[in-house]
Every structure is written in C-alpha cells, then in structure tokens.
Amino acid sequence: MELKNKLAVVNGYSDYGDELRQKYEDPEFESDVIALYNEMKPLYLQLHAYMRRKLYQTYGSDVVDLTGNDSNFKIF
C-alpha cells in the first residue's frame, strides 16, 4: 500500500485513495442520471401499468386505481 501511495503522489494525487476516487468523479453526473431516467421512463411506465392491471385483477377496484391516479404515488 505504501508503494501505491507513493506512485499516486508522483502521478499528482494526494494518496492512492484519492486516485481511486477520481475514477468516479463526473461533472455531468446529474445530467447523466436525468438522461438515464428519461430513457428508462417508457419501460417503467409500461411495467407499472402491467403490474397495476394484475393487481387490479387480483384485488379489484377497492384497492387498485386502474387509471394510476394514486395521489400517494410520486416519482419526483
């Protein structure tokens, strides 16, 4: 570990842990997550509708709102 720390310092990092963490730093992280969410949203909505239909068939309209207008359910 001592040798890895020395090599990291030579490469401009404060220590080996700093070097490892740099691989995960991304200034575009938030926009990447939003883009990924928007890409996956159609699949999510289809799966949600499928499950809502199956739950409706099992438990009925007293428990499941088939339109998906559940005021307790929020994504963002």
C-alpha positions as CSV (number, residue, x, y, z in Angstrom):
1,M,0.0,0.0,0.0
2,E,2.9,2.3,0.8
3,L,4.2,1.9,-2.7
4,K,0.8,2.6,-4.3
5,N,0.5,5.8,-2.2
6,K,3.9,6.9,-3.4
7,L,3.0,6.2,-7.0
8,A,-0.2,8.1,-6.6
9,V,1.6,11.1,-5.2
10,V,4.0,11.0,-8.2
11,N,1.0,11.0,-10.5
12,G,-0.4,14.1,-8.9
13,Y,-2.9,12.7,-6.3
14,S,-2.8,13.2,-2.6
15,D,-2.8,9.4,-2.0
16,Y,-3.9,6.1,-3.6
17,G,-7.5,6.6,-2.3
18,D,-7.7,10.0,-4.0
19,E,-6.5,8.3,-7.2
20,L,-9.2,5.7,-6.9
21,R,-12.0,8.2,-6.2
22,Q,-11.1,10.3,-9.3
23,K,-12.4,7.5,-11.5
24,Y,-15.8,8.1,-10.1
25,E,-15.9,11.9,-10.3
26,D,-18.1,13.2,-13.1
27,P,-19.2,16.8,-13.5
28,E,-22.0,15.6,-15.7
29,F,-23.4,13.1,-13.2
30,E,-26.7,14.8,-12.6
31,S,-27.5,15.3,-16.2
32,D,-26.4,11.7,-16.9
33,V,-28.9,10.4,-14.3
34,I,-31.7,12.5,-15.6
35,A,-31.0,11.3,-19.2
36,L,-30.9,7.7,-18.0
37,Y,-34.2,8.2,-16.2
38,N,-35.8,9.7,-19.3
39,E,-34.5,6.8,-21.3
40,M,-36.0,4.3,-18.9
41,K,-39.2,6.1,-18.2
42,P,-41.3,4.4,-21.0
43,L,-40.3,0.9,-19.9
44,Y,-41.0,1.9,-16.3
45,L,-44.5,3.2,-17.2
46,Q,-45.3,0.0,-19.2
47,L,-44.2,-2.2,-16.3
48,H,-46.1,-0.1,-13.8
49,A,-49.3,-0.3,-16.0
50,Y,-48.9,-4.1,-16.3
51,M,-48.5,-4.6,-12.5
52,R,-51.4,-2.2,-11.8
53,R,-53.6,-4.3,-14.2
54,K,-52.5,-7.6,-12.5
55,L,-53.1,-6.1,-9.0
56,Y,-56.5,-4.8,-10.2
57,Q,-57.4,-8.3,-11.5
58,T,-56.4,-9.8,-8.1
59,Y,-57.7,-7.2,-5.6
60,G,-60.3,-5.2,-7.5
61,S,-61.1,-1.5,-7.7
62,D,-61.5,-1.1,-4.0
63,V,-57.7,-1.5,-3.6
64,V,-56.2,-0.6,-7.0
65,D,-56.9,2.5,-9.1
66,L,-56.7,1.2,-12.7
67,T,-56.0,4.7,-14.1
68,G,-52.9,5.1,-12.0
69,N,-54.1,8.3,-10.4
70,D,-52.9,7.4,-6.9
71,S,-52.3,10.7,-5.0
72,N,-49.9,8.9,-2.7
73,F,-47.6,7.9,-5.5
74,K,-44.9,10.4,-6.6
75,I,-41.8,9.7,-8.7
76,F,-40.1,13.1,-8.4
